């Protein structure tokens, strides 16, 4: 079974960065070279693709060679090699390998879908917790407003009671003064009358 490489594996094998790998693959595809893509359009590479990219890099490092000329040279070599090998066997192997690559990609997609579903469930759970917290906060605010209203009512009652007591004590004090004043006006012998 032929090994399938992800773009990150290939860039590490070749010692190039991701954008350079994309550029090389695009140039090769522009000259008719087929690099396998999954259902989502992501590239995956086989050993022959890695060898082709190595040849492209080798040609590109030569003086005076542009990326276009290098891609054309690689395609010319690739065409000559295909003529000398049994294409039927390669197509069968490629078909099996492509199916395996698609199966691997589909398995990875399913795992990602499961992971996304788990994350969505967690987000929904957190949203429900937030809604419950908001509900509790609103209930608490209503209770606190009710308690504040009761406290204000008690405070007004206490203030009114203190005011009434102050008025009553003033009346009693006034009456006592009046009685003292009236008593001081009577002579001592008139007290028994």
PLY file of the C-alpha trace (Angstrom):
ply
format ascii 1.0
element vertex 193
property float x
property float y
property float z
element edge 192
property int vertex1
property int vertex2
end_header
0.00 0.00 0.00
1.36 3.39 -1.02
1.74 5.99 1.71
-0.31 9.19 1.54
1.25 12.45 2.70
-0.53 15.55 3.92
0.72 18.97 2.73
2.38 19.56 6.10
4.25 16.23 5.81
5.43 17.09 2.29
6.61 20.58 3.23
8.63 19.04 6.08
10.09 16.35 3.79
11.13 18.90 1.17
12.18 21.63 3.59
9.92 24.28 2.08
7.07 26.33 3.48
3.36 25.86 2.77
3.00 28.72 0.31
5.94 27.46 -1.75
4.45 23.95 -1.81
1.11 25.37 -3.02
2.91 27.40 -5.71
4.84 24.36 -6.97
1.73 22.17 -6.98
-0.23 24.85 -8.85
2.47 25.13 -11.52
2.58 21.35 -11.96
-1.21 21.17 -12.19
-1.10 24.01 -14.71
1.05 21.77 -16.95
-1.35 18.83 -16.63
0.11 17.01 -13.64
-2.64 15.56 -11.46
-2.33 15.80 -7.69
-5.02 13.98 -5.75
-7.68 16.13 -4.06
-10.31 14.98 -1.57
-14.00 15.89 -1.66
-13.26 19.24 -0.02
-10.57 20.09 -2.57
-7.59 19.56 -0.24
-4.46 18.08 -1.81
-2.89 14.84 -0.64
0.40 13.56 -2.01
1.75 10.14 -2.90
5.41 9.14 -3.03
5.53 9.80 -6.81
4.20 13.32 -6.20
6.94 13.95 -3.62
9.56 12.68 -6.12
8.12 14.96 -8.82
8.29 17.95 -6.46
11.92 17.04 -5.63
12.73 17.07 -9.35
10.99 20.42 -9.74
13.04 21.90 -6.90
16.24 20.43 -8.41
15.50 21.99 -11.83
14.45 25.29 -10.27
17.80 25.60 -8.44
19.73 25.48 -11.72
20.92 28.84 -13.05
18.57 30.50 -15.50
15.65 28.13 -14.85
12.32 29.71 -14.00
9.56 27.87 -12.18
7.66 27.56 -15.48
10.66 26.04 -17.26
11.27 23.70 -14.33
7.65 22.51 -14.33
7.78 21.94 -18.08
11.01 19.95 -17.73
9.54 17.80 -14.96
6.43 17.13 -17.05
8.59 16.11 -20.00
10.50 13.64 -17.80
7.26 12.40 -16.28
5.77 11.77 -19.75
8.84 9.80 -20.86
8.72 7.64 -17.72
5.03 6.93 -18.20
5.64 5.69 -21.70
8.17 3.13 -20.47
6.05 1.71 -17.63
2.89 -0.31 -17.60
0.19 2.37 -17.25
-2.60 -0.09 -16.56
-0.93 -1.28 -13.36
-0.30 2.26 -12.20
-3.89 3.26 -12.83
-5.18 0.28 -10.85
-2.77 1.04 -8.00
-3.63 4.73 -8.17
-7.36 3.93 -8.13
-6.95 1.73 -5.06
-4.69 4.30 -3.42
-7.07 7.14 -4.29
-9.93 5.17 -2.78
-7.83 4.56 0.33
-6.95 8.26 0.45
-10.60 9.18 0.08
-11.51 6.70 2.83
-8.82 8.15 5.11
-10.01 11.66 4.31
-13.63 10.66 4.89
-12.66 9.12 8.25
-10.87 12.34 9.21
-13.90 14.36 8.10
-16.19 12.18 10.24
-13.91 12.65 13.24
-13.93 16.40 12.69
-17.73 16.36 12.33
-18.02 14.46 15.64
-15.67 16.95 17.27
-17.72 19.84 15.87
-20.92 18.24 17.17
-19.38 17.88 20.64
-18.31 21.52 20.57
-21.79 22.61 19.46
-23.36 20.60 22.30
-20.99 22.23 24.79
-21.79 25.68 23.40
-25.53 24.99 23.67
-25.04 23.78 27.24
-23.10 26.93 28.13
-25.78 29.08 26.52
-28.42 27.34 28.66
-26.33 27.96 31.78
-26.04 31.65 30.82
-29.81 31.89 30.33
-30.40 30.30 33.74
-27.94 32.73 35.36
-29.66 35.69 33.72
-33.03 34.41 34.97
-31.69 34.06 38.52
-30.14 37.53 38.41
-33.45 39.04 37.29
-35.30 37.23 40.10
-32.70 38.45 42.59
-33.08 42.03 41.33
-36.87 41.81 41.79
-36.44 40.44 45.34
-33.96 43.17 46.22
-36.28 45.85 44.85
-39.13 44.43 46.95
-36.95 44.37 50.07
-35.80 47.93 49.43
-39.41 49.07 49.10
-40.28 47.37 52.42
-37.27 48.97 54.12
-38.27 52.39 52.80
-41.81 51.84 54.13
-40.46 50.88 57.58
-38.12 53.88 57.55
-41.02 56.25 56.76
-43.06 54.62 59.57
-40.21 55.08 62.07
-39.71 58.70 60.98
-43.46 59.43 61.32
-43.52 57.75 64.76
-40.53 59.82 65.90
-42.22 62.97 64.62
-45.46 62.14 66.48
-43.52 61.38 69.67
-41.65 64.68 69.37
-44.93 66.56 68.90
-46.51 64.74 71.85
-43.52 65.45 74.10
-43.73 69.15 73.12
-47.43 69.21 74.04
-46.75 67.48 77.35
-43.90 69.88 78.05
-46.11 72.85 77.18
-48.91 71.58 79.42
-46.43 71.04 82.25
-45.15 74.61 81.88
-48.67 75.93 81.83
-49.51 74.00 84.99
-46.34 75.21 86.69
-47.11 78.78 85.67
-50.66 78.46 86.94
-49.47 76.90 90.18
-46.93 79.62 90.78
-49.66 82.25 90.49
-51.73 80.69 93.33
-50.93 81.63 96.83
-49.93 78.98 99.29
-53.23 78.99 101.12
-55.16 78.46 97.87
-53.66 75.17 97.19
-56.33 73.25 99.00
-59.15 74.78 97.17
0 1
1 2
2 3
3 4
4 5
5 6
6 7
7 8
8 9
9 10
10 11
11 12
12 13
13 14
14 15
15 16
16 17
17 18
18 19
19 20
20 21
21 22
22 23
23 24
24 25
25 26
26 27
27 28
28 29
29 30
30 31
31 32
32 33
33 34
34 35
35 36
36 37
37 38
38 39
39 40
40 41
41 42
42 43
43 44
44 45
45 46
46 47
47 48
48 49
49 50
50 51
51 52
52 53
53 54
54 55
55 56
56 57
57 58
58 59
59 60
60 61
61 62
62 63
63 64
64 65
65 66
66 67
67 68
68 69
69 70
70 71
71 72
72 73
73 74
74 75
75 76
76 77
77 78
78 79
79 80
80 81
81 82
82 83
83 84
84 85
85 86
86 87
87 88
88 89
89 90
90 91
91 92
92 93
93 94
94 95
95 96
96 97
97 98
98 99
99 100
100 101
101 102
102 103
103 104
104 105
105 106
106 107
107 108
108 109
109 110
110 111
111 112
112 113
113 114
114 115
115 116
116 117
117 118
118 119
119 120
120 121
121 122
122 123
123 124
124 125
125 126
126 127
127 128
128 129
129 130
130 131
131 132
132 133
133 134
134 135
135 136
136 137
137 138
138 139
139 140
140 141
141 142
142 143
143 144
144 145
145 146
146 147
147 148
148 149
149 150
150 151
151 152
152 153
153 154
154 155
155 156
156 157
157 158
158 159
159 160
160 161
161 162
162 163
163 164
164 165
165 166
166 167
167 168
168 169
169 170
170 171
171 172
172 173
173 174
174 175
175 176
176 177
177 178
178 179
179 180
180 181
181 182
182 183
183 184
184 185
185 186
186 187
187 188
188 189
189 190
190 191
191 192
